[in-house]
């Protein structure tokens, strides 16, 4: 399940916009309002997609991605030597918790998927939203309800829930060893929340040991999405990292 949907990005985009920094937000294929994925391996499709984005925005762009977006951005840096840098927020594919198994076994989700009768969209979104809040945030009760509404607005039916779970299962084998970090020659900033339940920050060690121009920033008390829980601090990190770059591009 992607954690790169529009609501999550708008918090940081607004913070960047207030200081006049250019940024765009995209949904990865298969998530949000983006096109569906084709059959076959998924990560190569993300590679091609982000290469296209990088070509469109030009050299020197900083790619910022959370979770799967962070993974895809690091993989882009392996293949594209003209990036201004990568900000990878708790990137998938390093030291991942067994969160997908938790989602897959969630009794409420299993119940709604097995019901023989139609389910009101409001009830469906409430269940999905609760699961999302529990996994993604350190303090679910403090998250802006608009973030949850926007996330669940892209999941209008049980079919959509089933499709996301299917894509997650399909992707997991590819995330076991998705990187060739020795090929990265650009700057990398890793960002992790201390209360991340989905991707453990011990995974940062591998990047820090392999990528010469890399560093780690920790946000105390944040979960898997510090760009929502601490948008101002997160925006400041990006601005500091990209201080010498002409523009920012969010992936």
N, C-alpha and C positions, 0 to 999 in steps of 0.2 A: 504494500500500500504506500503510495507516494505521499511524502510530506512536503510537497512543493506547490500547493494549491494557492489560489489568488489571495485569500484572506490572510494567509500567513505572511505573504510578501508585502501586502499593503502597509503593514505597520512600519516596516523598515523603509519602504519606498517613500512614505510620508516623511519620515525623519530625514532621509537624504534630500528630499525635495525642499524641505525647509531651509537647507543650507545651499541650495542651488546646484546640487550634483545630479547629473543625468544618470538615469537607470531605467532599464526595462525589465519586465517580468514575463516569464514564459512557463507554460505547462508542458511537462514531458509527455510524449505520445503515450496514450493509454490512460491519462489522468486529466481531471478537470474538463476543459472544453477542447482539448487537443484531439487530433486524429487517433484512431485506434491503431494498435500495433498489428503488424503482419505476423504470420506464422513464423516459427523458427526462433533462434536465440534472440533474446531481448537486448542485451547490452550492446551488441554490434549496431542495432537499430538506433539506440541512444547515441552511440559514437557518431554515426552518420548525421543524425539530427543536429548535434551540437557542433559538428564540423561546419554544417551549413549555417548555423547561427554565427559562428566565429567568422566565417567568410563574409557574411552580411554586415557585421558591425565593424570589421576591420581589425588590424593588429593593435595590440596594446590594451585590449579590453580585459577587465577583471571579471572572472566568472565566479558567482557566489551560489552555492548549492547546499541544501540541507538533506541529509539522509541519502536517498537514492540520487538526488541532484548533486550531492557532494561527491558521491562515487563517480557519477558520470563526468563531473567537472575534472576530477583527478585523472580519469582516463583520457579526457580531452587533452590535458596537459602533457600526457605521454606521447600524444600524436601531433600536437600543434606547438611549435616552438616560438610562436609569435604572440602568445598571450602576455598580458600585463601582470598576471598572477591569478591565483585561485584561492578563494576563501571556502573551505570545506567545513561545514557545520555537522559534526557527528556523522561523518560519511559512512554509509553502509559498505559492507565488504571487508571490514577490519575485524574488530572483536565484537560480534553481534550477540545479543541475548536471544533467547528462544521465544521472542515476542510473537512471532507468527503462529507458533503452536498455541500460545495463550489465546490469540484472537480466534484461531480455528476451533478451539475447544470451548470458547465462551458460550455458556448455556443459553443466554438470551439470543445471541446471533444464531446459534444452531436451531433454536426454537422457531424463530421467524422464517428461517430458510426451509424448515420442514412443514410449516403450516399448509394445509391443503386449500385454504381459502385466501382470497385477497386480503392484504393488510393495509390499513390506512397509512398514507405516506408520512403523516406526522408521527405516528407510533414507530415506524421504521427508522425515521431519522433520529428520534429520541434515543433508540437503542444504539445506533451507530455512533451518535454524538457522545454518548456516555462512554463507550469503549475507547473512542478517540481521546477524550479528555483524560481518562485514567492512564492510558499508555504514554501520551505525548507530553504531559505537563506535570511539574512537581506539585503545583497547587491548583488543581482543576477548578476550584471554586472561584479563583481570581481571574480566570480567562474571560475576556470579553465575549459575551454570548453571540455577537455578530460573527466572530471567528468560527464558532461551532456551526452556526447557521449556514455560513458560506461553504464550509467543508461538506456538510451533509446535503447541500443543494445539488451537488454533483452526483448524488447517490439516490435517485428518485424511486428506485424499485428494488425488489428482492433480486431481480436479474442483474442489476448493477452491482449489488453486494456480492453475489456469486461470482461475477466476472472479476471483480477486484481480488477476491480470495484466490481464484484460479490463477490470475496473473502473478500473485504473490508466490504461490507454490511453484509456478513455472520458473520464476526468477531465482528462487533460493539456491539451486545448484550452481548458478552462474556467479553468485556472490561468495562462494567459498574461497576463491582465489582470483579476484578480478583484476589485479594490478600488476604492472611491471614498473614499480616506482623508480627504478634506476634510470628510466628514460626521461624523468621530469627534470627540466632545466630552469623552470620559472620559479618565482617566489610562491610559497604556500603558507597560508595562515589556517591553522586548525582551530576551531572553536568548539568547546564542549561545556555542557552544564554539569554541575557536580551531581545532580539527581537524575541523570539520564538513565531510564530503565530499558532502553531499546538498543543502544550501541554503547558499549563500555569505552571509557576514554583511555584505557590501557592500550587500545588499538592505535593510539597516536604514536606510541613508541616506535612502531615500525616505520612510520613516515619520517619522524624526526631523525631516526638513525640512517635513513636511506637518502632523503632529499636534503641536499646541503643547505639550501636557503629556505628552511621551514621553521616555523615556531608554533607554539601552542598557547592559546588564551583560554582561561577557565572562568566561567561565570557561576558564582556561588548560588546555590539554591534553585538553579534552573533545570528543567527537564530536557526533553529531546529537541525542543524548539525555542532556544533562547531568543531568537529574533522576534518572537511574540511576547515572551515573558519579560524580556528586557530590551525592547526595541531601540531605545535611545543609546544604551551602552553598546548594543550590537552595531548600530549605525556608526558610532564613534570609532569602533574597531575597524570597520570597513574604510572609513574616511582616513584614518591614520595609515592603514595599510596601502591605500591607493593614492596617497597624497601627491605622488609625482605622476599619476596617470591622468590622461585627458578626460576619461569617462569611465563609468561603471556599467557593467552589464550583469543582470541577475539571471542565474540559470535555475 
